[in-house]
Amino acid sequence: MHVVRIADLADERLSDYANLTDVALRRLSEPAGGLYIAESPKVIARALAAGHLPRSVLVIEKWLADLEPLLADYDVPVFVGEPELLESLTGFDLHRGALAAMHRPPLAAVGDILRDAHRVVVLEDIVDHTNVGAIFRSVAGLGADAVLVTPRCADPLYRRSVRVSMGTVLQVPWTRLADWPLGAQQLRDAGFHIAALALSPTAVSLDDFAANAPARVALVLGAEGDGLSRAALEAADTVVTIPMMHGVDSLNVASASAVALYALRSRPSAP
């Protein structure tokens, strides 16, 4: 690493960090540019541990010492500046101390993701980055093996998703399906029972489903508000619902993912 102390924002290498609060801009530019933003020393450490390579780092002076051991072996610029200057660049207060522009690793093939998995989660068109990040954290914490996201799902490596997940999007194997719901056939060919989490008069209770869960389950979660598409429900082997009380019909999708994954956390021994 080589430290670059900045007094103004004229350096073109700082453009990776400009106006990070513009969600639409970042969703379009980060994948095309082959980058994502890791926020905080903890998340940067997880990104490096996952084998991801930094292009540069932006850090407030008082946090530099925390990053030096992590970045000692990387030949990258580490831009150091005062909080007010960095806030004017990024558009928000860097209270977590540091950002890193990381090179995106290539996405794995769906077959490679599924090969050794028993519990996977499919995110259908979930556009809220906070929910995506929270679901990844549930996947990591409750023992699922992988996540598949549909073509229109929000980017798991968007800054907010990574931050809300506490960096677990950098640990959990994931990839993007080329098509959906046609991609359901890839799950079925790999031996997965497709369970759609949704409200339906014909749905099976999560309690009953979990009591006799198949060995390999793909749990499909739908978009905020509208829930799963009709095509996704038709592609499912079972529609599963979480029993609710006091007139509440459903949970937020991130909360529902945690409840369902907890219920399915024990892997059955039966083939």
N, C-alpha and C positions, 0 to 999 in steps of 0.2 A: 504494500500500500504506500501511497505517497500523499501526504496531507497538502491540500490546497486551501489556504485561508482566503475567503472571498470578502471583498469590501463593496462590490456592486454585482449586478446580475448580467453583465455583458457576455460572460463565457457561454458559448453555444452548448457546451456539454451540460449546462443546467436545464436545458429545455425539457429533459425527461421529467422534471419535477414541477413544471409550470402549470398552474391552475388545475390542481388535482381534484378539486371539488366538482368539476364539470363531468357528471356521470356519463352523459351521452358521448362526450368526446373521448373519455378514457376507454369506454367499452369498445369503441371503434378503433382507436389508435394503438392500444396496448397489444392486442393480438396481431394486428398487421405489422407492428414494429418489432414483434418478437420479444416484448418485455412485459414484466409485471412489477408492481411496487410492493416491497416488503416493508412494513412499518413496525418499528421498535427493535431494540437489540435482541429481544427474545425471539421474535419472528425471523429476523435476519439470521440468527443462529440456527434456527430450524431449517431455513432455506439452504444454508451452506451445508448442514448435516445431510440434507437430502441430495446433495451433489449439484445444486444449482449454482451457476456462476454469476457473480456480480459484474455489472458494467461500471457502476460508480456508486458512491454513498454520499448522503447529505446528512450532516450531524451538527447538533448544537455543541459548542465547545465543551461544556461540562460533562457530556456523555462520551467524548472521544476516548477516554481511557477504558471505558467498558468495551468498546469495539476493537481496540487495537489487538488484543489477543486473537479475536476471531478473524481479522483481516490481514494478519501479518504475512501470510503466504500468498496473497493475491496482489497482482500488479495492477491496481485500479486507483483512480483518484478518489480521495475522501475529502469532500468539500465541507469546510468548517466555517460557520458564520454565527452571528448574533441572532437570537430568537426573532427579533422584529424583522430583520432582513429576510430570514428564511420564511417567515409567515407571509411576507409580501410576495415571495416567489410562489409558494404552494397554494396560498389562499386559505390556510388554516393554521392554528397554533400547533407547533410540533411538541406537544406536551409529552409524547412518548420518546422524544429525543433524537430519533434517527429514521431515515428512509434509505432504502437501497433499490436502485434500478437493477432488476435481475433478468438475466436471459431466460426465456421460457424453454423448458425441456420439450422435446417432441412428445406428442400424445401417443400413448400406447395403443396397440390394437385391442379391440374389444375382446377378442378371443384370449389374449394374454391376460387381460384383467380378470376374466371369468375362470380361468383354468383351475386355480386352486381355491376359489372362493366358495363359501357356503351361504353367506348372507350378503346381498348387495342391495343398494338403494338406487332407484331410478327417479330422477327429478324431471318431471314433465313441465317445461315452459315456466318454471319458477323465475320470475323476473326481479324479485327483491333480493339484493345482494346480502342484506342482513340475514334473511331467512336461509339463503344458501350457505353462508358461513356457519350459522347456528346448527344446521343439519349436519354439516361435516364434523362439527364438534361432537354431536351426538353419535355419529357413526364411529368416530375414533374412541369415544369414551365408553360406548356400550357394546363394542366388539363386533360390529359389522366389518366386512372385508374390503368393500370397494363401493364406488359411486359411479353411475353412468348418468350423463346429462344429455338431454335432447337438444336438437339443433337450435331451438329458440330459448333455451334456458340461459339465465345470467351467467357471466363468466366467474367461475370459482376463484380465479386468480386476480379478480378486481380487488383494489386496495381494501375496501370495506369488508368484502367476503373473507379475505385473509385475516384481517384484524379480528373480526367477530369470531372466527373459528379458532382464535389463539394459535394460528399457524398450523392447525391440523390438516388444512387443505394441502400442505406440503408433505404430509406423512401418509395420508390415506390414498391408496391407488385410485385413480379416476381417469375417465376419458369421455369423449363426446361421441354419441351415436350419430352415424351418418344420416339416419332416417328414423322416424318414429310416427306411427306405431309399428311400421314394418320391422324395426329393429327388435321387436319382441320375439320374433322367430329365432334370432341369435341366442336369446336367453333360453328359449325352450329347447333348442338344439343342444345347448350346453347342460341340459338336465335341470333347469330351474323351474320351479312352480311360481307363476306370476300372481302376486297378491296385490290387488289395487286397494288402497286405503281411501274409502269414500263412503258417503251417505247413500244408502240404497235400501228399499224395502226388502230386497232379497239378500242383503249382506249377512255374512257370518260374523258373530261376535269375535272380537280379538281374543278374548279369553278362550273361546272354543277352538279357534284356529291355532293359537299358540300351544294348546294342550296336546295337539297332534300334528305339529308343524312338519312339513316335508323336510328332508335333509338339506335341500338347497332351495332357498326362497329369494325371490327378487321382489322387494317391496316398492311399489310405485306410488309416488306422491305427486299431487297436482298443484296447479298454480293457485296463488292467493285469490280468494273471492270465488272464482268459477269452479275451482276444483279440477278433477280429472276430465279429460275430454271423453266424449261418447266412444270414440275409436279406442282409447286406452281401456275403458271399461269392457268393451267387447273383446279386446285382446287378452284380458286377464283370465286366469284359471279360477280365481276366487276373488270376490269383492269382500273386503273386511272392514268392519266399523268398530270404533272405540265406544263402548257403552258410556253414555253421559247421563247426568242428573240435573235436577232443578231447572229444567227447561232449556238448558244449553245444548245446542245441537252439534257443535264441533269445536275443535281447538285450532289455534294458529298452526300452520303447517310444520313449523319448526318444533313446536311443543308436541304435536301429534307424532312426529318422527321419533322423538325421545321415548314417548310412551310405548309405541309399537316396537321399537328396537329393544327396549327393556323387557317387554313381554317375550320377545323372540331370542333373548340373549343366550339361552341354553341350547346348544346344538344337539339335536337328537342323534343317537348312535345308529338308528335304523338306516339302511340304504335308501 
